[in-house]
Amino acid sequence: MGKNQVIEIKENAPNYTKLVRPKFRLGGAKRDAASPVKWGERTRCARVARIPMLEIRPGEPRDLAEIAAIQTASPAAAAWPAADYLQYDLRVAVRDNRVAGFLAARTVAEGESEILNLAVAPEFRRRGFGRALMESFLKDVRGAVFLEVRSSNSDAREFYKSLGFQELTLRQNYYADPPEAAIVMKFHSC
Ligand SMILES: CC(C)(COP(=O)(O)OP(=O)(O)OC[C@H]1O[C@@H](n2cnc3c(N)ncnc32)[C@H](O)[C@@H]1OP(=O)(O)O)[C@@H](O)C(=O)NCCC(=O)NCCS
């Protein structure tokens, strides 16, 4: 991926906060049409939005412990030795200096890539972080993007569908521990 991307996360996210900063008029303002308040009078409360910022950047060795912890907390996701991701396209979503999620992908052939894993820490889910990671990847690739997801992982299946992935086929006995079929999903990136 190119330069780090900083993304404004949707305003209705659970951790979105607004600071209410009281504003006071300073100076000797007269009460007239242009300045209809007395000096020192509390005039209004300005709502100042503190937009939570999310940074998407390439994953690095310093991120591996946090990536491993997210995997441990995400049993529905694949479980790789975290260091293995460094040889692929690894992206992390960083919020307040914490790795909140990661995506690992690889190019399989020209015009074809594969998502190896994607997970967001449970406490950061449903805030648009997974979408931000995936959109960061999809805008950098062209052609078909494939992934496998456990058939029981309805949350992830809904997530991928919301991004435009389509369910292609069922691969029986694809996963072990616990054994389960995989749904193969595909996205076409123009
Ligand atoms: C799948 C996963 C990565 C989604 O990440 P996320 O940051 O929570 O997802 P987002 O907040 O970006 O969701 C984007 C959209 O996807 C859909 N979506 C996400 N989670 C969903 C859920 N649990 N149920 C239904 N739809 C869901 C919604 O349309 C959502 O938009 P909305 O919040 O405006 O309704 C996350 O749930 C996760 O880490 N799961 C465990 C690991 C895993 O299963 N990985 C997939 C391996 S194949």
The ligand as an ORCA input file, in Angstrom:
! r2SCAN-3c Opt
* xyz 0 1
  C     -16.048     -9.458     10.292
  C     -15.383     -8.271     11.001
  C     -13.953     -8.130     10.516
  C     -16.153     -6.981     10.657
  O     -15.436     -5.877     11.164
  P     -16.182     -4.603     11.769
  O     -15.173     -3.545     11.961
  O     -16.959     -5.009     12.974
  O     -17.204     -4.245     10.606
  P     -17.728     -2.791     10.182
  O     -18.055     -2.017     11.397
  O     -16.754     -2.176      9.229
  O     -19.085     -3.189      9.427
  C     -19.369     -2.755      8.117
  C     -20.718     -3.330      7.740
  O     -20.658     -4.766      7.690
  C     -21.887     -5.311      8.180
  N     -21.636     -6.031      9.433
  C     -20.514     -5.984     10.202
  N     -20.635     -6.800     11.276
  C     -21.865     -7.357     11.171
  C     -22.578     -8.266     12.000
  N     -22.041     -8.743     13.148
  N     -23.823     -8.625     11.619
  C     -24.381     -8.144     10.488
  N     -23.744     -7.248      9.661
  C     -22.507     -6.872     10.011
  C     -22.813     -4.132      8.425
  O     -23.499     -3.850      7.215
  C     -21.812     -3.024      8.732
  O     -22.311     -1.733      8.496
  P     -23.149     -0.998      9.666
  O     -22.382     -1.129     10.939
  O     -23.231      0.421      9.161
  O     -24.472     -1.700      9.720
  C     -15.441     -8.448     12.548
  O     -16.753     -8.779     12.937
  C     -14.505     -9.511     13.070
  O     -13.328     -9.233     13.344
  N     -15.011    -10.765     13.249
  C     -14.200    -11.848     13.811
  C     -13.132    -12.289     12.845
  C     -13.736    -12.861     11.577
  O     -14.730    -13.544     11.595
  N     -13.078    -12.517     10.462
  C     -13.473    -12.986      9.158
  C     -12.619    -14.133      8.792
  S     -13.055    -14.772      7.177
*
